[in-house]
């Protein structure tokens, strides 16, 4: 995961951006989709009131699988999810087949979600559900193609909104329930077969929890958040499903002619709450189906990338768009296949659900077995922080549950599923068997027993040495400011006898797996020297030890903050192009770091530092000003420069006095201000020329004096408006108007 071009060069790491809420919302958000907004009426008509137990059984089996998956995910927290667990446990053949099955199951699921969306829209507009589904699928593919931004927070809000809608429906339905509609539990004309036939159809409604493991590389604190989010999402959704279906059956008899309707929830909501209820469920259905389909398209692109990483899918699939930085070919193929399936099977909603569920059940069966294999293999590299409880009962029951559902699947679904498995087998034998470099668990075991201990010992050795030497963190982003930023950084490193920690955060959109961004970055580094390479060479020329790494992340400021928390640097030095010309992502990055980071932070507004002989330090008191003086002293010592400590008082000068009394008052005021500057310099232990100016415009006065200097070092203002300015009104204006470089300083005190 941290491989680089050479061990001495910059390292590339992946940032963990997703917390428990974001991870939980991925699972719940994918499951709270067409499954609850479209299927309940259809399956209730097929099975009767016992369908409530069909949902409960699917939820129970999913919980067992989730417990096994949680152990595997904490033991193998890398991109790929269920595919990765199978390929690491069973080797490339099973991994190739299951990878294709998982990818296609997500495509079938996307088609199912989109046709559910089509039914909800057609109920209002009267258009063809398939046509609506095709149009929306194309739009979602286009949005993922260009990398439209979506965060864990956005998904979390969507999930809360959907749960609120269902809660409103349940709360209102409770007062209108008719318990006699729930009898008989098993209708004589249907029998127990209805219960069995609905299980394969309903299993698609519990597919979302597996998508959490597909992004396990990006989850914070995986030891706690992975098992909680995977199992928690299944429990939450199961309870919601059973409550909704219970209300549905208690409101309308299972054999009602209008029950077997994709939009039965909207009809009941309109009966219970009128037009507002109808609109509420309509909004929920639209949002749920679109969100689920989008999540499936995103997950499918991640799975295809993981397979490409293991050379089980052509590299053509995993090319990253130069402009949008998204796996655009994978997205195009996924979207196109979804549209083809909609054209051929769009009128067969239940078949789409069954095929997606069947392919997932095959994978889940192997995951239950993989849990037992990895537990008994006792490989050193497999150290899950979560252990499946009641082992081996839980994985055996999970496996039995999967087989039980599979044997009740319809023949047509089995035929389609087995054809996909057979085609995947032929694909592996014909194209991959001789070419893949993946050798399974034995290779991983060799890596963990021999290579990893050496790496760990080396990291412990160098980590111990780094703790003895102070660190200066330097995030690099803009080649235009790199030279001046490094000039300041290396000078401060010499003064403090510190080492530099150079980082370059490579931003990729949410649609792109972090591993894909890392591979693209590494490929670019092979073509030309990177920003980090240039910075490392410059540091070496100055005799400064530097450690550099690129960090691929969905959120730049979070990645910088994560490194700062880990390294605990003495200083963080960043470049700033200026508020007016600065791109939004950079503005958000600098302000985000300033808002949350701890410690001393320096931000350089660069206008070049060809020479440094005169440094201007505006003095206003406070810890920021004190640190600014100390920084200026260090730079002046290294560059043999002089320092001017300037204090600007608002008012008119001596030349504007209209009387002798006014002149004496002004001189007394200047004398007191000069004493203040001297006391400040003495307190900071800095030698500088004190200077006091009276002017009606503080900013213009400092800018005017700065014209005769080479660098301005100034402390942050107490007037903080981070959403509008970075360092308060006065420093911000000086930085934007001064003709020389401005180094703005924020103290941790």
N, C-alpha and C positions, 0 to 999 in steps of 0.2 A: 504494500500500500504506500510505502514511503520510498520506493525505488527512484533513483535518479540516474543521470547520465554517468556520473562518477561519484564515488563516496566522498570525495573532498569538496565537491561542488555544492550548489544550493540544493536543499531537499524540498520535495513537494509534499504537502500534507492536505488532508481533507478536513473541512470544518464541520463541527456538529452544531446545527442550527435549530433542530426541532426539540422542543420540550415535551413534557408528558401530555399537555393539553393538545398541542399540535399533532402528536403521534396518535392520540386517542381519536381525534377528529378525523384523521385519515381513514381509520377503520370504520368508525361509526358513520362518517360521511359517505363512504362507499356503500355500506350496507343499507343505510336509510335512503333507499332510492326507489326504483320501480318495483322492487320486491314488495314493499308495503303499500305503495300508492296504486299499484296496478293488479297484482296477483290475488289479494285476499278474496275478492268476490268470485274469481274463477275457481280457485281451489276449494272454497267453501261450498260451491255448487257441486263439485266433484265428490267431496268426502262427507259433507255435513258438519255438525258441531265438533266432531272428533278432530277436525283439521287444526284446532287449537293445539292438540297434542302433537300434531305433525310439526308445527312450528317449534314446539318445546323440544321434541326429539332432535330435530336438526340443530337447534341451539345447543343441546347437551352434547351431541357428537362434535360439534364445532368447538365447544369448550375443551373437550378432551384433546382434540387436534391442536388447539391453541396452546395448551399446556406443554405439549411436545415441541411445538414450534418455538415457544418462548425459550426453552432450554437450548435448542439448536441455535437460535438467533443470538443469545448471549454468549454462546460458545464460538459462533462464527458471525460476528457483527459486521458483515460486508455486504455491498450491493449485490442483489440477485435473488434474495429471499429464498422461497422454496426450491427454485432451480439450483441454487448454490448448495443447499443442504443435500440434495440428491446427488449432485455431481461429485461432491466431496466424500460422500458415503459409498456410492455405488460405481463411480468412475464415469468416463466420458460417454459411453453408450447410453446408459440410463439418463445421464444429464442432458444429452442431446435430445432424446425422445421427450423427456419431461419438460425441457425448455420450450420445445415447439408446442407441446400440449398446453403449457401455462400461457404462452404468448397467444395462442389461438383461443384459449378459454377467455382471455381478456377481450379479444376481438368480438367473440360471440356475445360476451356480457355487454360490451359497448353497444352492439346492435340491439340487444334486448332493452337496454336503458333508453336508447334513442327511439325505439318504436313505442315504448311507454310514454316518452315525451310527445311523440306524434299523436297518440290517443288523447292526451290531455288538451293539446292545442286544437285538435280537430273537433273536440266536443264544443269548443267555443266558436271556431271559424268554419267548421263544416268541410275542411279540406281533407285530402287523403292523408292518413297517418304515415304511410310509407314515404310519400313525397316530403312531408314535413320533417320526418326523421332524416332523410337524405340531405336536405338543405342544412339542418342543424349539425349533422356529422361533418359536413364540409366546412362549416364555420368554425367548429371546434378544432378541426385539423389545422385550419389556417391560423387560429390563435396560438396553438401549440407550435406551429411552424415558425412564427415570428417571435416566439418566446414571451407572450403576454404574461406580465408579472402576476403571480399568485403566491401568497405566503401561507405559512401554517396558521397565522392569525386569521386570515380571511376564511380558510376552511373551518376554523373553530367557530367563527361567527355564523357561518352557514349551518353548521351542525346544531348550534344552539337554537337558531331560528326554526329549523325543521322539528326539533324536539318540542319547541314551544307550540307549534301548530298542532302537532299530534296530541300534546297535552290538553290544548283547548278543546279539540274534538272529543277526547276521552272524558274530560270534565263535564262537557255538555251532554254527552251521550248517557252518562250514568243516570241522569234524572229521567230518561225516557226508555230504559231497558224493559224488555218483556221476556222474563225468564223462561216462559213456556216455549219460546222459539229455540231454546237450546236442547229440546227434547224431540226425539230420542238422540242420545249421543252418537249412536251408530245407526243411521237410517236402514231399515230392512231392505229397501229396494237397491241400496248401494252396497251394504255390507262392509266388512273390514278391508276389502280391496281398495276402497276409496282412500283410506288412510295410507296404504302402501304406495298407491300410484302418485300421490301428491308429494311424497318425500323427494324424489329426484327433481321435481319442478321447483320445490321450495329451497333447495340447497343453494341456489344462486344467490338467495337473499343473505347468505352468511359468508360470501366470498371476501368481503372487505378486510377482515382481520389479517389475512395473509399479506396484504399490501403494506402493512406496517413493517413487516420483516424485510420487505424489498428496499426500504429506506433506512435500515438499521444503522448504516454507516453514519447517518446524519442526525441520529438521536442523542441528545444529551443524557448523561448518566444512564447508559443502557442497562446497567445492573438492576436498577429500580424501574425505569420507565418502560422498558421493553415488555417484560411479563405483565405489568399492570395495564399497559395500553392494549396489548393483544387480547388478554383474557377479559379485561374490563369492557372492551368494545363488544365482545360477544354477549356478555351478561346484560349490558345495557340494552342492546338491540333485541335480544330474546324477550326481555320483559316488556319492551315497547310493542313488539310484534304481537305477543300474546294478548296484551291489553287491548290493542286496536281490533284484533280479530274477534275477541270476546264481545266487544261492543257491537261490532258489525253483525255478528250472528244473533245477538240479543235484540237488535233493532229490526232485522229483516230475516225472515225464514230462509233457510238454505236453498229451498226449492222454489223460491220466488223467481218468476221469469226474468226480473231485472237484476238478479243477483250475479249471474255470470257476465258481468260487465266490467271492462277495464277501468271505468270511472265511477264505480259504485260509491266510493268514498265521497266524491263530489255531490252525488245525488243525495246521500244521507245528510251531508253537511248543509245542503240547501234546505232539506226538510226540517232539520233541527234549528238552524240559525238564519235561514233565509239567504238572501244574496251575499251578505258579508261572509257567511260560512262557506258558500260555494267558491267565492273569490279566494278565501284563505287557503282552502285545500288545493285549488287550482295553482296558486302561487307555490305552495309547498311541493306539489307534484312536479311542476316545471323545474324548480330549483333543485330538487332531489335528483331527478333523472339526468339533468345536464351536469350537475356536479359529479354524479357517479360515473357518467360516460367520460367526462374529462379526466377524472382520476384513473380510469381504466386505460385510456389512451396514454397518459403519462407513465403509468406502471408498465404498459406494454413496451414503450420505448426503453425503459430501464432494463427489462428482461432481455430484449434483443441486444442491448449493449453488453450486458453481462455475458451472454453467449458469444458475442463477437470477441470479447476479451479473452475467452477460453478457446477461441478459434473453432467454435461450433456453429458459427453463422458467418457468411461472407463479410469481409471488411467493408464492402460497399454499403452495407446497411448502416454502418456506424460512423460515417463521415459527419463532421460537425460543420455547420454553416459558418462561413467566415464572418458574416455580419451579425447574425442573430445568435450564434453560438448554441444552436439547438441541433439534436440529431435528426435533421430534416428528412433524410431519406427513410429512416425508420418510421417517422411520423406520417410521411406520405403513404408508405406501403400499408401501415396499420389503418389509416383512414380509408384508403382505397378498398382494402379487403372488407372493412366494416360496411362500406357502401354497397359492395357486391353482395354481401350476405343479406343486407336489407332488401336488395332487389330480388334475390332468389327466395328468401325465407321470411320476408317482412310480415307476411300475413299469418305466420305460424309462431305466435308469441311463446307458446309453451315449449315448442321444439327448441327455440333459441335458448330458453332457460335451461332445458334439460341437457343440451350439448355442453353449454358452459359449465354446468354443475358436474356432469360426468367427467370431463377433462380435469376439473379441479379435484374430484374425488380420487382419481387415479394418483394424482400428485400427493394428496393428503395421506393416502394409504402408505405410500413410500416414505413419507415424512415420519409416520408413526414407527415404521420399521427402522428408519435411519436413527431415530432417537435411541432405540435399543442397541443398534450396532455401535454407535458412537459411545454409548455408556460402557459397553463390554470391551470395546477396543482399548479404552483407557490411554488414548494418545495424549502425550504431554501438551501438545498445542491446543487440545480441546479442553478448555477449562471454563465451562459455563458457570456464570455467577448465579444462575437460577436452575434448580433441579426439579424435574417433574415429580410431583408428590405421588405417593402410593404406587411407586414403580415396582414391578412392570404392569400392574393392573391397568393404569391409565392408558399407556400406549396400546396395550392389547385390546382394551375396550374401544379405543378410537379406531383401530384397524378393523375390528369387527363391525363397528357402526358404519364405516365407509363401505365395506363389502355388502352389508345389509341393504344400504341404499342403492348400490350399484346393481344388485341382482333384481331390483324392482324397476329398473329403467326400461323404457320401451325399446322394442327391437330396432326401430329406425335410428334412435339416438345411439344405441350400441353399435350399429353398423357404421354411422358417421364417425364415432369415436375410434373404433378399431381401424378404420381406414386411415385416419390421421396418425395413429400410432404406427401402422405399417409403413406409411409413407415416410415418417420420421426415421424409422429403422433403415429403410432403403437409402435415404439421404445420408445417414451416417456411414453405412457400409460403402456406398459408392464414392462419396466425396471427402469424408472426414477421417475415416479409420487410420489412414496412413499419414495424414497431414497434421493431426492435432498433436500438440505438445503436452497436453494434459494427461497425467499418468495416475491420477487418483490419490488416495490417502497415503500410499507408500511414499510418494514424493514429498507430500506435506509433512509426513512423519520425519523424513530425512532432514528437511529444512528446520523443523522444530528441535530435533535432537542435536544437530551439529551446528547449523548456521546461527539459529536464534540465540543460543547461549553465548556465543562469541559476540554477537551484536549487543546483547544485553549488558555483558561485562564491559564492552567498550563504552556504551552509553553511560553506565554507572561511573566509569573512570573519568570520562570527560565531564559528566555532570558534577562530580565532586570537585573537579578543578574549576569549573565555571562558577560554583558557589563562592569561591575565594576571590573572584575578580568581579568588580561592578560591571553592569551591563547598561548600554544605551540602545534603546529600541528605535530603529529607523524604518518606518514604512515607506516604501518607494512606489510611486505610481506614475509620475510624469517625467519623461526623459529631459524635458526643458528645464526642470528645477533640480535635477539630480546633482549636477556639479556643485552648485552652491550649497545644497543640503549636505552633501558629503564633506565639503570643505569645513562647514561649521561642526559637523558630527565628529570628524577625525580630530579636529582641534580640541574639542571638549574631551574626547577619548584620551588624547595625550595628556591633557591637564589632569584628568581624574585617574589616569592609568587604568582605563576601562577597555572593554572589548565591545565591538559593535554587533548588534543583532539585526541584520538586514532582512526585511521581509517584503515580498511583493504579493499582494492579494489579487488573484485572478478571479474576477467576477463572472459567474455564469448564471443564466436564468433558471427558475425552478424546474422548467421542462427538461433541462439537461442534467444527466447524472454527474456527480462530482468527478467520478473516475473518468468520464468522457472529457471533461474540461482539463483534467490532468494530462491525459494522453495528447490532447491537442496542443497544450502548452509545451510538453516535452518535444513534440514534433517540430514546433516552431523554433525551439532552442537548438535543434539540430541544424536548422537552416541558417540561423544568424545568432550572433551573440545577444543574450538577453540583458535586460536592465540589471538584473542581479549579478550577472557575469561581469559587467562593466564596473558595477559598484564594488564587487569583491576585489577586482584587480586594482582599483583606485585605492582601496583601504590597504592592500598589501604594499603598494608603492609608498604609502605614508608610514609604513611600519606598524600598522594597527591590525590586531587580530580581529577577524570578523567571521561570523557564522551566518550564512544566508539560506533562505528557503522560500519557495513559492507556496502559497496556500490557496487552494481552489475552494471557493465558498460561494454560497448564495447570498450572503450578507457580509459586506466588506467590513463595516465597523465592528460587527460581532466577532469576526475572525481576528481583527487587531486587538480587541479587548481580551479575547481568549488567550492570545500570546502574552499580552501584558500581565494578565493574572498569573500565568504560569512562570514567566521569566522574572517578574517583579523588578523591572529595570529602575535605575536611578532617574533616568530621563527618557521621555518619548519625544522624538523630534520628527515633525511632519512638515510637508510642503503644502502650500496653499496658493492657488492661482489668483484668488480674489473673488469676492462675492458676485460681481457683475458678470464676469466671464466664466465662472466656474460651472461645470456641468452639474446637474442635480445630484447625480450619484456621488460625485466627489464632495459636494456641499453637505449632503446627508452623512457621508462618511466622517468628515472632520468634526462636524457638530455632534454626531453620535458618539464619537470617541471622547470629545470634551465633556459631554454631558455625563457619561457613566464611568470614565476611566479614573483610577486613583493614581496619585503620584504627581510628579512634576512634568508638565507638558510644554513643549516649545513648538511654535508654528511659524514657519518662515515664509513670508511673502517675498518672493525672489524677484529682484531686478538686476541680478548679477553682482558678484563680489570680486572684481578683477584685482583689487588691492584693498588692504584694510589698515589704515593708519589712524583714522579718527572714528571713534564710536560715540554715538549720542544716546544717553539714557535718560528719558523723561522720568522724574522722581515725583511721586505723589503720596508715598507712605504705604504701609501695608505689606503683607507677606509677598504679594506678587512683585512689587517694586523691589523689595529686598533681594529676591531671587534673581530679578533682572540685573541688578548691580553685580551680583556674584558671577553670573554668566558672562557679563561684559568684561569683568576683571580677568576671568579665565581666558577669554578670547584675546584680550589685549596683551596678556602675558605671552601667549603663543605667537601672536603676530607682531609683537613689539609696537603696539598702538597706544594712543592716548584716549582717555575717557572724559567726556563732558557730561556732568550731572545737571540736567536742566529741570528747573521748576517754573511752571507758568502759572501766574496768578491772574485771575480775571479782573480787569480794571484798566484805568488809563495811567500812562507813565508820567515821568517827571516833566517831560517837554509839554504835556498838556495841562500842567498846573496853572491855575488862574491867580494864585496868590502864594505868598511865602509860606503861609500855613499849610496850604495844599501840598507844596513841594516837600516840606519837612515831613508831613504825614506819609507821603508816598515813599520817601527815603527810609523812614522808620519801618514801614511795611515791608519794603524790599530787604532791609537788614534782618528783620525777623524771619523772613522766608529763607534768606541765605543761611542763617543759623540752623534752620530746620534741615536744609540740605546737608550741611556739614555734619549734623548729628546723625542723619540717616546714613551718610557715608561711613562715619565712625562705627555705627552699630553694625554695618555690614562688613566692616574691615576692608573697605575698598578705597583706593587712591584715585581721585578724579578731580577735575577742575569744576568747582561749583558755579552755577550760573542761574540767575533769576530774571525772568522777564514778566512785565505786566502787559497784558494785551486783552482786548475785548473778545478775541476769538482764539481759544486755546489751540484748536486744531491747526489753524493757519500759522500760528506762531511756531509750533513744533515743526511743521512741514518746512517753514522758511529756514529755520536753523538747521534742519536735516540736510538741506541742499549743500552745506559746507562739510558734511561728514560722509563716511563710506557705509555706515550701517547704523540702524536705529534698533536698540534693544529696549523693550518696554514691557512693563507688567500689565496683566489683564485688568480691565476696569471692573469696578463693583457693580456696574450697570449691565446686568446680564439679560440678554434677550436672545436665547440660543436659536429660536425659530426664525429670527430676523437677521441677527448678526452673530458673528462668532465670538468676538471678544468685547462686546459692549460698544457703544456708539463712538466714543473718542478713539480708542485704538483701531477700530474698524475703519474709520475715516482716514486716520493717519496712514494706515497700511495701504489704502487705496489711492491716496493722493501724494504720498512721498515719492521723490524721484530716486531714492535709494532703497535697498532691501531693508525689510523690517522684520525683526525677530520678536515675536510676541510670546510672553512667558506667563504660564499659570502655575502657581505654587500649590502643592498638596495641602498646605496649612490653611 
